[in-house]
Amino acid sequence: MSKQLSIKALVVPIFIEMFLRYLSLMINTYMVSKHSSYLVGSMGAGNQILDLFITIFSFLSVGCSVVIAQALGARDYNLANKAMHQSLFLNSLLGIVCGSIILLYGGNLLNLLNVPQGQFEQAKIYLSMLGICLFFDAVGIVLASIVRVYNMAYFVTLTSLAMNFISVGCNYYTLNHTDWELWGVGLATIIGRIAAIFILLFALYFKLKIKIYLKELFSLQKEVLKKVLKIGSFSAGENLIWIIQYTIALSFVYSLGEENASVQTIYFQISMLIMLTGQAFSIANEIIIGKLVGANYLEIAYKHTWRVLWFSIMATFLIVITFYVGKDFIMDRLALEKALREIMLPLFGLSIILEIGRTFNIVMVNALRASGDAKFPFMAGIVFMLGVSLPVGYVLCFYFGLGIIGVWIGFCADEWLRGLTNAYRWKSRRWQGKALV
């Protein structure tokens, strides 16, 4: 049990796995930007819509992970097995539905984002390929969460390494030896996802000795689904609101022109890389808190989260300062044109405030979610993302003439206010007594 509750044993492989995933995205963005700066904007629009749909069906993987963690803590292995099978079946079904929506209505979705006309055609082609990819994402995201919660996070890391190696290799060939452009980039993404599923299934069958039975996949039980959905629906709702918030904010930026659209796409990837440490700590803590709550070790869970919060904030601070100091080097490596550099430069300073607040928030959100108290962070998300971030960003962007900086100040206000609110909820201990098992 002590090994299962080791934050280091979880944080390191989770961080590496997430780093590899985002490194692949950064490399792909870099390769596309070297090919054409304006193709990056087309790629970013497709990725944003993909993130929106992944959030829609990721709620089952989140709920599945928390239920399994609490079930393992309570030694209820039957519940853990049922949660795994039912989450896999429903997520596969949702992946097919979401992929079909993108294939049929992708152009309409891009119009809602105000994608500039010069970037629209390539964005539509790329988005169609991502629509096909959604089914494999739906299956893979649940498999990864299952393998991780069974204390084999390192195997998810190996999966990410293999997937990224395949995707980057295919993209290099596509951009340098063909005229496929973003169609080829999308194809490489699909190939990488398929490889990842095979590796995760290998871990499930041969390492964990867990079998998947067709009969169990189709045998839906109300009580089990209720537990999964209790966590998953609220956590997905919170993530969905975040994606909606970001999508609307992205439309603000797109209305400023192609240069701002490209900067937003590129810097968002940098921002996601900075927040990896906070995410790794929060996910590792979520797994541990789930097991502690399932075993009814509530006082240990309470103190553990505060320790993790302190370490994650310090780690994020060191990383964001490193990125700020190296901002010129980063922009040089991206081979950005002068106009793009001038737009991007202030974002590095603003990120010092934003990323610390974001880490603060996500650690507290995941702790509450793991305890079974997923409704509260969802309600906080509605209030601050829609009621603070977007209005502040809109006013500063258009009425005060701050442009993209105003939009990102709105992000800062949201992350800090939600972090403080969720921390107060944890301190109040009102999350106790909301366990699922």
N, C-alpha and C positions, 0 to 999 in steps of 0.2 A: 504493500500500500504506500510505503514511504517513497518508492520510486515513482509511483503514479502521481504523487503530490509534489514532485520536484519541479519547481518553476524553471530551473536551468535546463532540465532534461526536455522540457517542452518548448521554451522560448527559442533556444538555439536552432533546432531543426525547423521550427515554424518560421523564424526570421529568414533562414537560408532559403526555404521553399518560396516564401513571398518575395524575397530579393531576386531570386532567379526568375520568377514570373514577371516582375516589373523590369528586370534587366532586359529580358527578351523584348518587352514592350518598348523600352527606351532604345534598344538597338534597332528594332524595326522602325521606330519613329526617326531615328538618326539616318538610317539607310534611305527612307522615303524622303526625308528633308534634303539629303544630298542629291537625290534624283530630281526632286522638285519641291520647293518650299510650300507651294500652294496645294500640292497633293496632301500635305499634312493636315490641312484644314478639312479636306474631304474625308480623310481617314478618321479624324477626330469626331466628326459628326456621326459616322457609322458606329464608332466605339461607344459614343455616348448613348445612342439608342440601344445598343447591345447591353450596356450596363443596366439600363432601365428594365429590360426584359429579364436579365439574369436576377435582378432584385425581386421580380415578381415570383419567380419559382425558387429562389434561394431560401424562402421562409421555411420550407419543409426541411432543408438541410440543417438550418439553425435549430428548429424545434426538435429534430431528430437527435442532434448532437447533445442538447441539454437533457432530453429525456433519457438517452442512453447513459450519460454521465451520472445523473441522479440514480438511475436504476443500478448501475455498477456499484455506486456508493452504498446502496441499500441491499446489494447482492440479489437483485431481482433480475436474473438473466433471461427469463422468459419474456419480460416486458421489453428488455433491450433488443431481443431478437425480433419481436413483433414490430417495434418502432422502426427498425432497420428495413424490413421488408415492405412495409406500407409506405414509407417515405420514398423508397426507390421506385415503386410502381407509380405513385401519384406524380412524382417529379418528372418521370419519363413522359407521362401523358401531358403534363403542362409544357414540357419542352417542345413537344410536337405542335401543340396549339399556338404557343408563342412564336415558333419558327414560321408557321403558316401565316400568322398575322403580318410578320415582317415581309415575307415574300409577296403577299397580296397588296399590302398598303404601305410599303417602304417609302415610296415617293411622297405620299401624304405626310408621313412622319418627318421627312426632311424639310418639307415646306413649313411645317410648324416651327422648325428650328431656325427659319430664315436663312438657310444655307445660301451663300452667294451663288449666282447663276454659273459663274465660271468653275465652281467646285461641285456643282450639283450632280452632273452625270457620273463622275467617278465615285462620288459618295453613294449614289444609288446602286452602282455595280458592287461596290464593296459591302454595302449593307445586305444585299441579297445573299452573298456568300456567308455572311455572319448569321443570317437567318437559318441556313442549313446547319451551321455550327451549334445552334442552340440546343438541339436534342442531345448532342454529346456533352455539352456543358451541364445540362440538367442531370444526366446520369453521373458524370464525373464529380460534380460538387457534393453530391450525397455520399458517394463512395469515399471521397477524400475525408469528409467529416467523420465517417464511421471509423476509418483506419486511424485517424488522428486521435479520436477519443479513446480508442483501445490502446493508447500509449505507443503507437508506432508512427509518430510524426516524422521520423527520419525517412520512412519509406515514401511518404508524400513528397518529401524533399527530392528523393531520387526520381520520382515520377515527374516532378516539375523540371528537373535537369534534363531528362530525356525529351520531354515535350518541347522545351525551349530550344534544345539543340536541333531538333528536327525542323521546327518552325523557322528559326533564324537561317539555317542552311537553305531551306526552300525559298525563303524571301531573298536571300543573296542571289541565288540563281535567277529568280524571277526578274529582279530589278536590273541585273547586269547582263543577262543573256537572252531576255525575251522582251516583248512589248506588251505583256499582260497587265502591267501596272498593278492597280489595287485588286483586280480580279485574282491575280496570282498571289497577292498578300493574303487574301481571304482563303484561298485554297490551301495555303501553307498552314493557316490557323486550324482548318478542319483536320488536316492530316495529323497535326500535333495533338489535337484533342482525342482522336481515335486511339493513338498510341498510348496516351495517358490512361484511358479506360482499361485497356488490356493489362497495363502494369498494376493498376489498383486492384483489379480482379484477381491477379496473381497473388497479391499481398493478402487479400481476403481469404482465398481458398487455401493457399499453401503455407502462409505464415501464421495467420490467426485461426486457421482451421474452421472458418465460418462458411457454411454452405448457403447458397441462395436457392430456394425452392419455388418453382412456379406457382404451386398451390398456395403458398404463403403470400406471394406477391398479390394475388387476387382476393385474398381473404381479409377484407377490411373489417376492422372491429371498432365500434363507436368509441369505446372508452380509451383505446390507445390513440386513435386519431384526435380525440378531444385534448389529450395531454400534449401531443405534438403541436396541434394548432393553437393551443393556449399560448405557447411561447412563440411559435413560428409566425402566427398572423400579426401579432403586435410588433415583433422585431422586424418582420418584412415590411410592415406598414411604416415603421420608422425609417427604414432604409429607402423605401419607395418615396417617401416624402423628401428625403435628402436628394434622391436622383431627380425628382420633379423640381425641387428648388434649384439644383445645379443646371438642369436643362433650361429652365426659364432664365436663369442668370446667363447661361450660354447664349440664349437668343438675344439678350441685351448686348453681349459682346459682339455677336455676329452682325448686329445692326450697325456697329461701328466700322465695319469693313473687313476686307480679307486679311489685312496685316494683323489686326487685333484678334481675328479668328485663329490665325496660325499661332500667335503668341499664347493664346489661351490653351490651345491643344498641347503645345510643347511644354509650357510651364506647369500645366496640370499633371503631366507625367513626372516632372521633377518633384512636385509637391507630394505626389503619391509615393515616390521613392523615399522622401524625407520621413513620412509618417509610418514607414514599415516597422520601425522599432516599437512604437506605441501600439500598433496593431498586433505585433507578435506577443507583447506582454499581455494585452487585453484578451486575446484568444486563449493563451496558455492559462491565464487566471480564470477565464470562464470555465474551462474544462475542470480545473482544480476546485473551484467554488461549487460547481455542479456535484462533484463527488463528495465534497464535505457536507453540503446541504442534504444530499441523499443519505449520508451516514449520520445526520443530525449533529454535526460538529459546528454549530452556528457561531460560537465565539471565536473559534479558530478561523473560520471563513471571514468574519468581520475584520479581524486584525490583519489577516493575510492580504486583503485587498488594499489596505492603506499602505502596507510595505511595498506592494507591487506598484502602486500609484507613484510613490516617491522615486523608486528606481527608474520607472519608465519616463517620468518627466525629466530627470537628470540626463538620461541617455538621449532623449529627443533634443534637449537643449544643446548638447555637445554636437550632435549631428547637424542641426539647423545652422549653428554658428559656422561649422566647417563648410557648408554649402554657401553661406554668405561670403566668407573669405575667398572662396574659390569661384565666385560668380563670373569673373572675366574669363577664367580658364574654361568653365562650362560653356559659355556662349561662344567662345572660340572653337571649341570642339564641335559644337553644333553648326558651325559655319553660318551663323545668322547674319543677315544683311543689316546695315546700320539702322534702318527704320525699325526693324524688329527688336534689335538690341535696346534701343531707347525706350520702347514700350515695356520690355520685360524687366529692365534693371531695377525699378522700384519694388517689384514683387519679391525680390530676394530679402530686402529689409523687412517688409511686411510679414513675411513668412515666420520670422522669429517669434512674433506675437501669435500668429495663427496656429502654428504647429504645436506649440506648448499647450495652448487651449484645446486643440483637437485631441491630443494625447490624454489630457485630463478628462475630457468628455468620454472618449471611447472606452477607457478603462472602467469608468463608473457605470456606463451603459451596459457593458458586457457582464459586470458583476451582478447588477440588478437582474439582468436577463437570466443568468445562471441560477439565481436563487428562486426563480419562478415569478418574479415581479417585473414582467415585461410590459405591462400596460402603462406604468408611470413614465418611462423614457419615451414611449410612443406619444403620449399626450404632451410631454415637454417638447418633443420634436415638432408637433403641429404648431404650438405656440411660438417657438423661437425661429424655426426655419421659415415658416410662412408669414409670421407676424413681425419678425425683426429683420432677418437676413435679406429677404427680397425687397421690402420697402426701403430699408437703409441703402442697399445696393443701387436700387433704381434712382432714388433721389440724388445720391452722391455722384452717380454715373452721368445722369442727364441734366439735372438742375444745377449741380455744383461744378460740372465739367471735369470731373475726375476720371471719367472713362472707366477702363478696366480696373483701375486702382479702387474706385468706389465700390465696384462689385465685390472685390476681395475684402474690403473693409466690412462689408455686410457679412461675409463668411466668418470673419473674426468675432464679430458681435454675437453671432449665433453660437459658435463653439464654446466661448467663454461662459455665456449665460446658461447654456444647457449643462456644461460641466459643473458649475457651481450648484445648480438646481439638483442634478442627479447625485452629487456628493452629499448634499443635505439630506436627501432621501436615504442614502446608505447610512449616514450618521444617526438618523432617527430610528433605525432598526425596524422600520415598518415593513420591510421585505421579509422579515422572519415569519414563519407560518404559512408561506405561500408555496412550499415545496410540492412537487408533482407526485411524489411516491411516499 
